[in-house]
Amino acid sequence: MFEFQWQAPGFLHVIVRGLWSDTDADDYVAGLSAKAAEIRRIYGSARVLVDGRESLVQPASVMAKMAGIQAILICVPNDRAAYVVRSALGKLQAQRLSTTDQLQVFLSAEEAQQWLLS
């Protein structure tokens, strides 16, 4: 369902796949929270690329559990997070989770990574 990979110092690549249950969403939120906190402890801020191109449009109950994801990803002024999706519908769904310009949604992983590292 999800996988965490370290990339460059302070940079976490997350791959999410498939259709999730509420339990999957709870596990993801807990895991992402722990990884982001660890990055901040080591580097002072976090850069997170979430690749959701293999993910499906999620049920409302799963999306409700994701409502606080921005607070996990963006905690300090230099944090940045990018979410990559495969469709315009996925982009709309992901954009509803963001109220800050520190979290952006992209259709291209290359563009997302460039933005994160700029």
C-alpha positions as CSV (number, residue, x, y, z in Angstrom):
1,M,0.0,0.0,0.0
2,F,2.8,2.4,0.8
3,E,6.6,2.5,0.9
4,F,9.1,5.0,2.4
5,Q,12.4,5.6,0.7
6,W,15.2,7.9,1.7
7,Q,16.6,9.9,-1.3
8,A,18.9,12.8,-0.6
9,P,19.6,14.2,2.9
10,G,16.4,15.6,4.3
11,F,14.4,14.2,1.3
12,L,11.8,11.4,1.7
13,H,10.2,9.7,-1.3
14,V,6.9,8.0,-0.5
15,I,5.2,5.6,-2.9
16,V,1.5,5.0,-2.4
17,R,-0.5,2.3,-4.3
18,G,-3.9,0.9,-4.7
19,L,-7.2,1.3,-2.9
20,W,-7.0,1.7,0.8
21,S,-9.0,0.7,3.8
22,D,-9.4,2.9,6.9
23,T,-6.8,0.8,8.6
24,D,-4.3,1.4,5.7
25,A,-4.9,5.1,6.0
26,D,-4.3,5.0,9.8
27,D,-1.1,3.1,9.3
28,Y,0.1,5.5,6.6
29,V,-0.6,8.6,8.7
30,A,1.3,7.1,11.7
31,G,4.2,6.0,9.5
32,L,4.5,9.3,7.6
33,S,4.3,11.3,10.9
34,A,7.2,9.3,12.4
35,K,9.3,9.6,9.2
36,A,8.7,13.4,8.9
37,A,9.6,13.9,12.5
38,E,12.8,11.9,12.1
39,I,13.8,14.0,9.1
40,R,13.2,17.2,11.0
41,R,15.2,16.0,14.0
42,I,18.2,15.3,11.8
43,Y,18.0,18.1,9.2
44,G,15.7,20.8,10.7
45,S,13.1,20.6,7.9
46,A,11.6,18.0,5.6
47,R,11.2,17.6,1.9
48,V,8.6,14.9,1.1
49,L,7.7,13.7,-2.4
50,V,4.5,11.5,-2.3
51,D,4.1,9.6,-5.6
52,G,0.5,8.6,-5.8
53,R,0.5,7.7,-9.5
54,E,-0.2,4.0,-8.6
55,S,-2.9,5.0,-6.1
56,L,-6.6,4.9,-6.9
57,V,-9.2,7.6,-6.0
58,Q,-9.8,6.8,-2.4
59,P,-13.2,6.4,-0.5
60,A,-14.5,9.4,1.5
61,S,-13.7,7.6,4.8
62,V,-10.0,7.2,3.8
63,M,-9.8,10.8,2.6
64,A,-11.3,12.0,5.9
65,K,-8.4,10.3,7.7
66,M,-6.0,12.2,5.5
67,A,-7.6,15.6,6.4
68,G,-4.7,16.4,8.9
69,I,-1.9,15.3,6.5
70,Q,-0.8,18.8,5.8
71,A,0.0,19.4,9.5
72,I,2.3,16.3,9.4
73,L,4.1,17.4,6.2
74,I,4.3,21.1,6.9
75,C,5.4,21.9,10.4
76,V,8.3,24.4,10.0
77,P,8.9,27.3,7.6
78,N,11.3,25.4,5.4
79,D,9.2,22.2,5.0
80,R,8.0,21.4,1.5
81,A,5.8,18.5,0.3
82,A,4.8,17.5,-3.3
83,Y,2.2,15.0,-4.2
84,V,2.3,13.4,-7.7
85,V,-0.9,12.1,-9.1
86,R,-1.8,10.5,-12.5
87,S,-5.1,12.3,-13.3
88,A,-6.9,15.6,-13.0
89,L,-9.4,14.0,-10.7
90,G,-6.6,12.8,-8.4
91,K,-5.1,16.2,-8.5
92,L,-8.4,17.8,-7.4
93,Q,-8.8,15.3,-4.6
94,A,-5.2,15.9,-3.4
95,Q,-5.5,19.7,-3.6
96,R,-8.4,19.7,-1.2
97,L,-5.8,18.6,1.5
98,S,-3.7,21.7,1.0
99,T,-4.2,25.2,2.3
100,T,-0.5,26.3,1.9
101,D,1.8,26.9,-1.0
102,Q,4.4,24.7,0.8
103,L,2.4,21.7,-0.3
104,Q,1.8,21.4,-4.1
105,V,0.2,18.8,-6.4
106,F,1.8,17.8,-9.7
107,L,1.1,15.5,-12.6
108,S,4.9,15.0,-13.2
109,A,7.4,13.5,-10.7
110,E,10.2,15.5,-12.4
111,E,8.4,18.8,-11.9
112,A,7.6,17.9,-8.3
113,Q,11.2,17.0,-7.5
114,Q,12.5,20.2,-9.1
115,W,10.0,22.3,-7.1
116,L,10.9,20.5,-3.9
117,L,14.7,21.1,-4.3
118,S,14.4,24.7,-5.6
